[in-house]
Amino acid sequence: MNDFEIFLKNSQNTFINKLLINNRGGDDILSCVKENIMKKKRVKYLAIMETTFDEYDENIYEDKELFLLENEVKEFELYDIIIQEYSDLVIYTDIAFVKKLE
């Protein structure tokens, strides 16, 4: 069981309005998301970005979004889950500004 599956099990009684997942070179999590989030209708808005890195150079990578997988999006819609682009849900912060507030 990986950390993501542990998170899903520990939060199984929690409804999440917006969930962003950035899977950076890890396991395929889509089946786990379908089983633990989609089928249980635990999320209203969902965005998943999967980043895969070149095996020889980590500076070379490719981002894939759930938003672009038309058949997957339709499947989530059957469970009243709205799939959005990752960039539409992510909140970017200015770390320097946050440090000034501390």
Summary of the structure (lengths in Angstrom):
residues: 102
radius of gyration: 15.3
end to end distance: 37.0
largest distance: 45.3
contacts: 244
relative contact order: 0.17
helix: 38%
strand: 26%
